[in-house]
Amino acid sequence: MSSVRLSDLRRTTSFRLALLFLALFGAASLTLFGFLYWQTAGYLKNGTDEWLARELASLVAASPSQLIEHLNEHAARDPEGDRPFALFDAAGHGVAGKVANLPTPSPSNRPFEFRLNRRGEAVTFRGLAHRLPSGDVVLVSQNVHEMHEFRELLVGAMAWGGLLVLIMGLAGAAVIGAGSVRRIDEVARAIERIVNGNLAERLPTRGTAGDLDRLVDVVNGMLDDIERLMHEVKGVSDGIAHDLRTPLTRLLAGLERAARRAASVEEFAAAVDEAIVETKAVLSTFGAMLRISEVEDGARRTGFTTLDLAAIAADVRDFYEPLAEGKGVSLSLKDGSRGSAKMAGDPSLLFEAIGNLVDNAIKFTPSGSRVTLRIFRANENLGVIVTDTGPGIPAEEREAVLRRFYRAERSRHTPGSGLGLSLVAAVARLHGLDVVIEDAKPGCRVTLRREGASTWPTLAAAVTQDTRPAALGR
């Protein structure tokens, strides 16, 4: 976008907030300027009134002859007539001083303002008059034209300052609003590219940790999950096409062969048995896929309860110990949690995830080797580690084995659907766990862990599902 549209600018939250703060600042400034004007004008006026009162008091206290003398002396000291003093008779005609006629109205003993002609211009004076017992009136006054000019100058300065603040505030609001519009346009263009199919695109951030950056970070995290899920969906489709083609082909070939060649009931029965085996394998694969989808849906969080991870690991050890003995593999459990392995979760799902890891370890560990199941707690970290002494998983395949239907090359001829570790990863995400696959030298070490275990929530919902589901192969 080359320019910011005014219609977009005035609708932005930043622009409106800037205007709001400008209005609040303007109201506060107007109040402050009004207070300063009131205090300054009052101070100048009070100072003038106090001087007039002192001068009038000194004149009133003098005798008539002294009064005339004082007025003449003052007139000599004030040739410009900026502070005219005068004495008037009862009719208001000037007796002494530079004011010919008594200004009207002239309230007695109260300051008042009046105008006199000075050098062809009407000038404002502030005066104070007092009527003597003889009926004469004494007037003292001062030119307040400069004081009025000062007040007008102060008001003008405040007005121009307010106008300048208004212009700068509007300019600042426009700049802030334009920045918000450009930022939103950048986000909108990124969203359009994502909608058009570029799932690798992410919303731009500025690294300021501001409100919009925090929202963008959350959305980018959601986009990461969406991209991952889309790739998994594509991988599932490819996996179904690749991995289910073989058993379905075998099933079809067996049935066709039986239809063409079988000559006895026994041969038909054998063909049916083979078809049943292949069909069960296909159904097992679809069941595993549905199981992973159920876990990834997140609805099982409502069934979270407080559980003991060590107790679940002990159940896994008891459940898989006969399988390990049958293969000649030593299966052991080590509890390093010191009796503090409590966490919130679904016991059935955690049993299934740990059971899959143990089942894979037993399956790929040669006879005479060992598989170790260990519960650990270090500071605030809690988790479970499954270690075997088998061939291990190559470093370049450790991330790929968590995808659906992926099977390492060395396990291609081992029974299984390639969904076991995918289910483990889904259960781990549901419980906020990290899956870490490492080299045990020799063998493989798989860790389910989460940092800050003491902050895990404690939920009271009970889980009634069977805690010993069937395990899935690697």
C-alpha positions in Angstrom: 0.0 0.0 0.0 1.5 3.3 -1.1 -0.6 5.6 1.0 -2.8 5.4 4.1 -6.5 6.1 3.4 -8.1 8.6 5.8 -11.2 6.4 6.2 -8.9 3.6 7.4 -6.9 6.0 9.6 -9.8 7.3 11.7 -11.1 3.8 12.3 -7.9 2.5 13.9 -7.8 2.0 17.7 -4.4 3.7 17.9 -5.7 6.8 16.2 -8.8 6.9 18.5 -6.7 6.4 21.6 -4.3 9.2 20.5 -7.3 11.5 20.1 -8.7 10.5 23.5 -5.4 11.2 25.2 -5.2 14.5 23.2 -8.6 15.5 24.5 -7.7 14.6 28.1 -4.4 16.5 27.8 -6.2 19.5 26.3 -8.8 19.5 29.1 -6.1 19.3 31.7 -4.0 22.1 29.9 -7.1 24.3 29.6 -7.8 23.9 33.3 -4.2 24.7 34.2 -4.0 27.7 31.9 -7.3 29.0 33.3 -6.0 28.7 36.8 -2.8 30.5 35.9 -4.7 33.3 34.2 -7.1 33.7 37.1 -4.2 33.8 39.6 -2.0 36.2 37.5 -4.9 38.6 36.7 -6.0 38.5 40.3 -2.5 39.1 41.6 -2.1 42.2 39.3 -5.5 43.6 40.2 -5.1 43.1 43.9 -1.7 44.7 43.8 -3.2 47.8 42.1 -6.1 47.9 44.6 -3.8 47.7 47.6 -1.6 50.6 46.2 -4.7 52.7 45.6 -6.0 52.0 49.1 -2.7 53.1 50.7 -2.5 56.3 48.6 -6.1 57.2 49.3 -5.7 56.6 53.1 -2.7 59.0 53.1 -4.7 61.7 51.3 -7.8 61.4 53.4 -5.8 61.7 56.6 -4.3 65.1 55.5 -5.9 68.5 56.1 -7.5 70.4 53.2 -4.4 72.5 52.6 -2.1 69.5 52.9 -4.4 67.6 50.5 -4.1 70.3 47.9 -0.3 70.4 48.3 -0.1 66.6 48.0 -2.1 66.6 44.9 0.0 69.3 43.3 3.2 67.5 44.2 1.9 64.2 42.8 0.9 66.0 39.5 4.4 67.3 39.2 5.9 63.8 39.7 3.5 62.3 37.1 3.6 64.5 34.1 2.4 61.7 31.8 -0.7 61.2 33.9 -0.3 57.5 34.3 -1.4 57.8 38.0 -3.8 60.7 38.1 -5.0 62.0 41.5 -7.7 64.6 41.8 -10.1 66.4 44.1 -13.7 67.2 43.1 -16.3 69.4 44.7 -19.7 68.1 45.6 -21.0 68.7 42.0 -18.1 66.6 40.5 -16.1 69.4 39.1 -12.3 69.3 39.4 -10.7 71.3 42.0 -7.2 70.0 41.9 -5.4 67.3 39.9 -5.4 66.3 36.2 -8.9 64.9 36.0 -11.4 67.6 35.0 -14.6 65.8 35.9 -15.4 63.0 38.3 -15.9 59.7 36.4 -19.4 58.3 36.7 -20.4 56.0 38.2 -17.8 56.2 40.9 -18.7 53.9 43.8 -17.4 55.2 47.1 -14.4 53.2 48.7 -14.7 50.5 46.0 -12.2 50.0 43.1 -13.7 50.7 39.7 -12.5 51.1 36.1 -13.1 54.1 33.9 -11.6 55.6 30.6 -9.7 58.8 30.0 -8.5 60.3 26.8 -4.7 60.2 26.6 -2.9 61.4 23.4 -6.1 60.9 21.4 -6.7 57.4 22.7 -9.2 56.1 25.3 -7.1 54.5 28.1 -8.4 52.4 30.9 -7.7 53.4 34.5 -8.6 51.8 37.8 -9.6 54.2 40.5 -10.7 54.5 44.1 -12.9 57.4 45.3 -13.7 58.7 48.8 -16.2 61.4 49.7 -14.9 63.7 52.5 -17.1 65.1 55.2 -17.1 68.4 53.4 -18.8 66.7 50.4 -15.7 66.9 48.2 -14.5 63.7 46.6 -10.9 62.5 46.4 -9.9 60.2 43.5 -6.7 58.1 43.2 -6.2 56.1 40.0 -3.7 54.2 38.0 -3.3 53.4 34.3 -4.1 49.7 33.8 -3.8 49.6 30.1 -0.5 47.6 30.3 -2.2 45.2 32.7 -5.0 44.6 30.3 -2.5 44.1 27.5 -0.6 41.6 29.5 -3.8 39.7 30.2 -4.6 39.7 26.5 -1.1 38.6 25.7 -1.4 35.8 28.2 -4.7 34.7 26.7 -3.2 34.9 23.2 -0.2 32.8 24.2 -2.5 30.2 25.8 -4.6 30.1 22.7 -1.7 29.8 20.3 -0.1 27.2 22.6 -3.3 25.2 22.6 -3.6 25.4 18.8 0.0 24.2 18.5 -0.6 21.3 20.9 -3.8 20.4 18.9 -1.9 20.4 15.6 1.0 18.4 17.0 -1.4 16.0 18.7 -3.4 15.4 15.6 -0.2 14.9 13.6 1.1 12.5 16.2 -2.3 10.6 16.2 -2.1 10.5 12.4 1.4 9.1 12.5 0.5 6.5 15.1 -2.7 5.6 13.2 -0.8 5.3 9.9 1.7 3.0 11.5 -1.1 0.8 12.8 -2.8 0.8 9.4 0.5 -0.2 7.7 1.1 -2.9 10.4 -2.4 -4.3 9.9 -2.0 -4.2 6.1 1.2 -6.2 6.5 -0.6 -8.8 8.6 -3.5 -8.8 6.2 -1.3 -9.5 3.2 0.5 -12.3 5.1 -2.9 -13.8 5.9 -3.9 -13.6 2.3 -0.8 -15.4 1.3 -1.5 -18.1 3.9 -5.1 -18.4 2.6 -3.8 -18.8 -0.9 -1.9 -21.9 0.1 1.5 -20.7 1.4 1.3 -22.5 4.8 4.9 -21.7 5.5 4.1 -17.9 5.7 4.0 -16.3 9.1 2.6 -13.0 10.4 5.3 -10.3 10.7 6.4 -9.2 14.1 8.6 -6.3 15.2 10.1 -7.8 18.3 8.6 -5.0 20.5 6.6 -7.4 22.8 3.7 -5.1 22.2 0.0 -6.1 22.3 -0.1 -6.8 18.6 3.2 -8.7 18.7 1.8 -10.9 21.5 -1.3 -11.6 19.5 0.8 -12.3 16.3 3.0 -14.8 18.3 -0.1 -16.7 19.4 -1.5 -16.8 15.8 1.9 -17.9 14.5 2.0 -20.7 17.0 -1.5 -21.7 15.8 -0.2 -21.6 12.2 2.7 -23.8 13.2 0.2 -26.4 14.5 -2.0 -26.0 11.4 1.0 -26.5 9.1 2.1 -29.5 11.1 -1.4 -31.0 11.0 -1.7 -30.4 7.3 1.6 -32.1 6.6 0.5 -35.0 8.9 -2.8 -35.2 7.0 -0.8 -35.4 3.7 1.5 -37.9 5.3 -1.5 -40.0 6.5 -3.0 -40.0 3.0 0.4 -41.0 1.5 0.8 -43.6 4.3 -2.6 -45.1 3.8 -2.0 -45.4 0.0 1.5 -46.9 0.6 1.1 -49.1 3.7 -2.4 -50.3 3.2 -1.9 -51.2 -0.4 0.2 -54.2 0.4 -2.2 -55.9 2.8 -5.1 -55.1 0.6 -3.3 -56.5 -2.4 -2.4 -59.7 -0.4 -6.0 -60.0 0.7 -7.3 -59.7 -2.9 -4.7 -62.0 -4.3 -5.5 -64.6 -1.7 -9.2 -64.5 -2.4 -8.7 -64.7 -6.1 -6.2 -67.6 -5.7 -8.7 -69.4 -3.5 -11.5 -68.8 -6.0 -9.4 -70.2 -8.9 -7.5 -73.1 -7.2 -9.1 -74.2 -4.0 -10.6 -77.6 -4.5 -11.5 -78.6 -0.9 -13.1 -77.2 2.2 -9.8 -77.1 4.0 -8.2 -74.9 1.3 -11.2 -72.5 1.3 -10.9 -72.4 5.2 -7.2 -71.6 5.0 -7.9 -68.8 2.4 -10.6 -67.4 4.7 -8.3 -67.5 7.7 -5.6 -65.6 5.7 -8.2 -63.0 4.6 -9.3 -62.6 8.3 -5.7 -62.0 9.4 -5.2 -59.4 6.7 -8.5 -57.7 7.4 -7.7 -57.5 11.1 -4.4 -55.8 10.3 -6.2 -53.2 8.2 -8.8 -52.6 10.9 -6.0 -52.3 13.5 -4.3 -49.7 11.4 -7.5 -47.7 11.1 -8.3 -48.1 14.8 -4.8 -46.7 15.6 -5.5 -43.7 13.3 -8.8 -43.0 15.0 -7.1 -43.4 18.4 -4.5 -40.7 17.5 -7.2 -38.4 16.2 -9.2 -38.8 19.4 -6.1 -37.9 21.4 -5.2 -34.9 19.3 -8.7 -33.6 19.5 -7.9 -32.6 23.1 -11.3 -33.6 24.5 -9.6 -36.1 26.8 -8.3 -33.2 28.9 -11.7 -33.1 30.6 -10.9 -36.5 32.1 -7.6 -35.4 33.7 -7.1 -36.4 37.3 -4.2 -36.3 39.7 -2.1 -39.4 39.1 1.2 -41.0 40.2 3.5 -41.4 37.3 5.5 -44.0 39.2 2.4 -46.1 39.8 1.6 -46.1 36.1 5.1 -47.0 35.2 4.9 -49.9 37.6 1.7 -51.1 35.9 3.4 -50.9 32.5 6.3 -53.0 33.9 3.9 -55.6 35.3 1.9 -55.7 32.0 4.9 -56.2 29.7 7.1 -58.3 32.0 5.8 -61.6 30.6 6.5 -60.4 27.0 10.0 -59.5 28.0 10.6 -62.8 29.7 9.3 -64.7 26.7 11.9 -63.0 24.5 14.7 -63.3 27.1 14.9 -59.5 27.8 15.4 -58.1 31.2 12.8 -55.4 32.1 13.4 -53.3 35.2 11.9 -50.2 36.8 13.8 -47.5 38.7 11.9 -44.9 40.6 14.0 -41.8 41.2 11.1 -39.5 42.0 11.6 -40.0 45.8 7.8 -40.5 46.1 6.9 -37.2 44.4 5.7 -38.1 40.9 2.3 -36.6 41.1 0.9 -34.8 38.0 -2.3 -34.1 36.2 -3.2 -36.3 33.3 -5.2 -39.2 31.8 -3.9 -42.5 33.3 -5.2 -44.6 30.4 -3.4 -42.5 27.8 -0.1 -42.2 29.7 -0.2 -46.0 30.3 -0.7 -46.5 26.5 2.1 -44.1 25.6 4.7 -45.5 28.1 3.5 -49.0 27.1 4.2 -48.3 23.4 7.8 -47.2 24.3 8.4 -50.4 26.3 6.8 -52.6 23.7 9.0 -51.1 21.0 12.1 -51.4 23.2 11.3 -55.1 23.8 10.5 -55.7 20.2 13.8 -54.3 18.8 16.1 -55.4 21.6 17.9 -58.7 21.0 17.5 -61.6 23.4 19.7 -61.4 26.5 19.7 -57.6 26.5 17.8 -55.3 28.9 15.1 -52.6 28.9 15.0 -50.0 31.7 12.1 -47.9 32.7 13.0 -45.0 35.0 11.0 -42.3 36.7 13.0 -39.1 37.4 12.5 -35.9 39.2 15.1 -33.2 39.1 14.3 -29.8 40.6 10.9 -29.0 38.9 11.3 -31.5 36.1 9.4 -34.7 36.1 9.3 -37.4 33.5 9.9 -41.0 32.4 12.8 -42.6 30.5 12.7 -45.8 28.5 16.2 -47.1 27.6 17.1 -50.3 25.6 20.3 -51.8 24.4 19.0 -52.5 20.9 20.2 -51.0 17.5 18.8 -47.6 18.3 17.4 -45.0 15.9 19.7 -43.0 13.6 19.9 -39.3 14.4 18.5 -38.3 11.0 15.4 -40.4 11.6 14.6 -39.4 15.2 12.2 -36.7 14.2 10.6 -38.6 11.3 9.7 -41.7 13.4 7.2 -39.5 15.3 5.2 -39.1 12.0 2.4 -41.4 11.1 3.2 -44.5 9.1 6.9 -43.7 9.1 9.0 -46.8 9.7 12.8 -46.9 9.9 14.5 -49.0 7.2 15.6 -51.6 9.7 12.0 -52.1 11.0 10.4 -52.6 7.6 10.1 -56.3 8.0 8.9 -56.2 11.7 5.2 -56.4 12.3 3.6 -53.0 13.0 1.7 -50.1 11.5 4.2 -47.3 12.1 1.7 -45.5 14.3 3.0 -46.3 17.8 5.4 -43.4 18.2 2.8 -41.1 16.5 0.4 -42.0 19.3 3.1 -41.4 21.9 3.8 -37.9 20.4 0.0 -37.1 20.4 -0.4 -38.2 24.1 2.7 -36.2 25.0 1.3 -33.0 23.3 -2.0 -33.5 25.1 -0.1 -33.6 28.5 2.4 -30.8 27.6 5.3 -33.2 27.5 8.3 -33.2 25.3 9.4 -36.4 23.4 13.2 -36.6 23.3 14.9 -39.5 21.4 18.7 -39.9 22.1 21.5 -42.4 21.6 22.0 -44.6 24.7 25.3 -46.0 23.4 24.3 -48.7 22.8 20.6 -48.6 22.2 18.0 -46.0 22.3 16.7 -43.7 25.0 13.3 -42.1 24.8 12.3 -39.5 27.4 8.9 -38.0 28.1 9.5 -34.9 30.2 8.1 -31.5 31.1 9.8 -28.6 32.9 8.1 -26.9 35.9 6.3 -30.0 37.1 5.2 -28.2 40.3 3.1 -25.9 38.2 1.0 -28.7 36.6 -2.7 -28.3 37.5 -4.4 -30.7 39.8 -7.8 -31.7 38.4 -10.4 -33.8 40.2 -12.2 -35.4 37.2 -12.1 -39.1 37.4 -11.0 -41.4 34.6 -12.9 -44.7 34.4 -11.3 -46.1 31.2 -9.3 -49.3 31.3 -5.7 -48.3 32.1 -4.2 -51.2 30.1 -5.0 -50.7 26.4 -3.4 -52.7 23.7 0.0 -51.3 22.6 0.8 -50.2 19.1 4.0 -51.2 17.3 6.7 -48.9 16.0 
